[in-house]
């Protein structure tokens, strides 16, 4: 009787180990497929790598400076600092940088804090004080926000329009871009999802027998 119990326990442990191994192998296969997609090595999608790199590349679009508890917005061109716009907002509150996507490009519109209604925010570009949302080129608005401490803060945007707001060192050289293009990279996501959906049991077993390096 004890022998059969030991055998049953052994078989159960083997089954658990097999399931764990299968799941690990499946995860590894999915990662391999995803990496291949990102690098543009699958089928006819040789342009996927450049599409992916363009989608994730970050561009600095706005610089905020907090000095002596006062917040200002720095506007730069290729030639350097064009102007510094002082704001009345308290940087210890949440500071919002408000953008609008028009004609496929991202434009800064307003800056305001959490105690200020967006309509009462500081308009950075008067051309965007009012947006005609009936215009086919007017796609949507975006905002990024956080409370700010003393120093320099930079808003960055990726190719698909994802915003980030990070602090940079005082000596860090920041090159601000003009209104960068914002594109739809849904095709990239769809290609990746389609490839992952095609992962089969045979792929997993093949990886278990001869795992890729």
RAVEN-V75301 format. One record per backbone hydrogen bond with DSSP energy under -0.5 kcal/mol. CO is the residue of the C=O (numbers start at 1). NH is the residue of the N-H. E is the energy in kcal/mol with one decimal. If there is no record, write none. Layout:
BEGIN
co->CO nh->NH e->E
co->CO nh->NH e->E
END
This chain:
BEGIN
co->1 nh->5 e->-2.0
co->2 nh->6 e->-2.6
co->3 nh->7 e->-2.4
co->4 nh->8 e->-2.8
co->5 nh->9 e->-2.8
co->6 nh->10 e->-2.7
co->7 nh->11 e->-2.7
co->8 nh->12 e->-2.5
co->9 nh->13 e->-2.6
co->10 nh->14 e->-2.4
co->11 nh->15 e->-2.4
co->12 nh->16 e->-2.4
co->13 nh->17 e->-2.7
co->14 nh->18 e->-2.5
co->15 nh->19 e->-2.3
co->16 nh->20 e->-2.6
co->17 nh->21 e->-2.8
co->18 nh->22 e->-2.6
co->19 nh->23 e->-2.6
co->20 nh->24 e->-2.6
co->21 nh->25 e->-2.6
co->22 nh->26 e->-2.8
co->23 nh->27 e->-2.4
co->24 nh->28 e->-2.3
co->25 nh->29 e->-2.7
co->26 nh->30 e->-2.5
co->27 nh->31 e->-2.3
co->28 nh->32 e->-2.6
co->29 nh->33 e->-2.7
co->30 nh->34 e->-2.7
co->31 nh->35 e->-2.8
co->32 nh->36 e->-2.3
co->33 nh->37 e->-2.2
co->34 nh->38 e->-2.7
co->35 nh->39 e->-2.2
co->36 nh->41 e->-2.7
co->37 nh->40 e->-1.4
co->41 nh->43 e->-0.6
co->42 nh->45 e->-2.0
co->44 nh->46 e->-1.4
co->45 nh->48 e->-1.4
co->47 nh->51 e->-2.1
co->48 nh->52 e->-3.0
co->49 nh->53 e->-2.9
co->50 nh->54 e->-2.3
co->51 nh->55 e->-2.0
co->52 nh->56 e->-2.1
co->53 nh->57 e->-1.6
co->54 nh->159 e->-0.5
co->55 nh->159 e->-0.9
co->55 nh->160 e->-1.0
co->59 nh->157 e->-2.1
co->60 nh->177 e->-3.1
co->62 nh->155 e->-3.0
co->63 nh->74 e->-2.8
co->64 nh->153 e->-3.1
co->65 nh->67 e->-0.6
co->65 nh->72 e->-2.3
co->66 nh->151 e->-2.8
co->67 nh->70 e->-1.4
co->70 nh->67 e->-2.3
co->71 nh->87 e->-2.2
co->72 nh->65 e->-2.6
co->73 nh->75 e->-0.5
co->73 nh->85 e->-3.1
co->74 nh->63 e->-0.9
co->74 nh->76 e->-0.6
co->75 nh->82 e->-2.9
co->75 nh->83 e->-1.8
co->77 nh->80 e->-1.3
co->80 nh->77 e->-3.1
co->83 nh->75 e->-2.9
co->84 nh->86 e->-0.7
co->85 nh->73 e->-2.7
co->89 nh->71 e->-0.6
co->89 nh->91 e->-0.7
co->90 nh->93 e->-1.9
co->91 nh->148 e->-3.5
co->93 nh->95 e->-0.5
co->93 nh->148 e->-0.6
co->94 nh->96 e->-0.5
co->94 nh->114 e->-1.3
co->95 nh->146 e->-1.3
co->96 nh->98 e->-0.6
co->96 nh->112 e->-1.8
co->97 nh->144 e->-1.9
co->98 nh->109 e->-3.4
co->98 nh->110 e->-1.5
co->99 nh->142 e->-2.4
co->100 nh->102 e->-0.8
co->100 nh->107 e->-2.6
co->101 nh->139 e->-2.5
co->101 nh->140 e->-0.7
co->102 nh->105 e->-1.8
co->104 nh->182 e->-2.8
co->105 nh->102 e->-2.3
co->105 nh->107 e->-0.6
co->107 nh->100 e->-2.5
co->109 nh->124 e->-2.2
co->109 nh->125 e->-0.9
co->110 nh->98 e->-3.0
co->111 nh->122 e->-2.9
co->112 nh->96 e->-3.7
co->113 nh->116 e->-2.0
co->117 nh->120 e->-2.1
co->118 nh->121 e->-1.8
co->121 nh->123 e->-0.7
co->122 nh->111 e->-1.9
co->122 nh->124 e->-0.5
co->124 nh->126 e->-0.5
co->125 nh->128 e->-2.2
co->126 nh->129 e->-1.6
co->131 nh->133 e->-1.2
co->132 nh->135 e->-1.9
co->135 nh->138 e->-2.1
co->137 nh->103 e->-2.6
co->137 nh->104 e->-0.5
co->137 nh->139 e->-0.9
co->140 nh->101 e->-3.0
co->142 nh->99 e->-3.8
co->144 nh->97 e->-2.8
co->146 nh->95 e->-2.6
co->151 nh->66 e->-3.1
co->152 nh->168 e->-2.2
co->153 nh->64 e->-3.5
co->154 nh->156 e->-0.5
co->154 nh->166 e->-2.2
co->155 nh->61 e->-2.9
co->155 nh->62 e->-1.3
co->156 nh->164 e->-2.1
co->157 nh->59 e->-2.4
co->158 nh->161 e->-2.2
co->159 nh->183 e->-2.6
co->162 nh->158 e->-1.8
co->164 nh->156 e->-2.4
co->166 nh->154 e->-3.0
co->168 nh->152 e->-0.7
co->169 nh->172 e->-1.4
co->172 nh->174 e->-0.6
co->173 nh->175 e->-0.5
co->174 nh->176 e->-0.7
co->178 nh->180 e->-0.7
co->180 nh->106 e->-2.5
co->183 nh->185 e->-0.7
co->185 nh->188 e->-0.6
co->185 nh->189 e->-1.5
co->186 nh->190 e->-2.6
co->187 nh->191 e->-2.4
co->188 nh->192 e->-2.1
co->189 nh->193 e->-2.8
co->190 nh->194 e->-2.8
co->191 nh->195 e->-2.0
co->192 nh->196 e->-2.4
co->193 nh->197 e->-1.9
co->194 nh->198 e->-0.7
co->195 nh->198 e->-0.8
co->196 nh->199 e->-1.3
co->200 nh->204 e->-1.7
co->201 nh->205 e->-2.8
co->202 nh->206 e->-2.5
co->203 nh->207 e->-2.0
co->204 nh->208 e->-2.2
co->205 nh->209 e->-2.3
co->206 nh->210 e->-2.9
END
